[in-house]
């Protein structure tokens, strides 16, 4: 988004995250069992903690909600 002003004719923007890095084999993927169980973030933060710690620290509330849901204690604010 930082360069959007330099490309005024581009109408569709799509975030691809680490997809290009994975396809170019520049970054190693998490083991399949971690990916299947939604734990790829654990792998990423343990392999590159300086790069990812701020991102995941900001999302603490999200992880807390996952924890509560896992143990059956989550209550939806919409009900």
C-alpha positions as CSV (number, residue, x, y, z in Angstrom):
1,X,0.0,0.0,0.0
2,X,3.0,2.2,0.5
3,X,3.5,2.5,-3.3
4,X,-0.2,2.7,-4.3
5,X,0.2,6.4,-5.2
6,X,2.9,5.6,-7.7
7,X,0.5,3.2,-9.6
8,X,-2.7,5.1,-10.1
9,X,-4.0,2.8,-12.8
10,X,-3.8,-0.3,-10.7
11,X,-7.3,-1.1,-9.4
12,X,-6.9,-4.4,-7.7
13,X,-4.5,-5.1,-4.9
14,X,-3.9,-8.4,-3.3
15,X,-1.9,-9.4,-0.3
16,X,0.0,-12.5,-0.8
17,X,2.0,-12.7,2.4
18,X,4.9,-15.1,2.3
19,X,3.6,-16.9,-0.7
20,X,6.2,-15.6,-3.1
21,X,9.0,-16.4,-0.6
22,X,7.7,-20.0,-0.2
23,X,7.4,-20.5,-4.0
24,X,10.9,-19.2,-4.5
25,X,12.2,-21.4,-1.7
26,X,13.6,-18.4,0.0
27,X,11.8,-19.3,3.3
28,X,11.3,-22.8,4.6
29,X,7.7,-23.8,5.3
30,X,6.5,-25.2,8.6
31,X,6.1,-28.9,8.9
32,X,2.8,-30.1,7.5
33,X,1.3,-31.1,10.8
34,X,1.8,-27.5,12.1
35,X,0.3,-26.0,9.0
36,X,-2.7,-28.4,9.2
37,X,-3.3,-27.5,12.8
38,X,-3.1,-23.8,12.4
39,X,0.3,-23.5,14.1
40,X,2.4,-22.1,11.3
41,X,2.7,-18.9,13.3
42,X,4.5,-20.8,16.1
43,X,7.1,-22.1,13.6
44,X,7.5,-18.6,12.1
45,X,8.0,-16.8,15.4
46,X,10.5,-19.5,16.6
47,X,12.6,-19.4,13.4
48,X,12.6,-15.6,13.1
49,X,11.7,-14.1,16.5
50,X,13.1,-10.6,15.8
51,X,11.1,-10.3,12.7
52,X,7.7,-11.6,14.0
53,X,7.5,-10.9,17.7
54,X,5.8,-7.5,17.4
55,X,3.2,-8.8,14.9
56,X,2.2,-11.6,17.2
57,X,2.4,-9.6,20.4
58,X,-0.1,-7.2,19.0
59,X,-2.5,-10.1,18.3
60,X,-2.4,-11.3,22.0
61,X,-6.2,-10.8,22.3
62,X,-6.7,-13.0,19.2
63,X,-4.6,-15.8,20.8
64,X,-6.4,-15.4,24.1
65,X,-9.8,-15.8,22.3
66,X,-8.4,-19.0,20.6
67,X,-7.4,-20.4,24.0
68,X,-10.8,-19.7,25.5
69,X,-12.5,-21.3,22.5
70,X,-10.3,-24.4,22.7
71,X,-11.3,-25.0,26.3
72,X,-14.9,-24.2,25.7
73,X,-14.9,-20.9,27.6
74,X,-15.4,-18.5,24.7
75,X,-18.6,-16.5,24.6
76,X,-19.5,-14.8,21.4
77,X,-20.2,-11.1,21.9
78,X,-22.9,-11.4,19.2
79,X,-25.3,-13.7,21.1
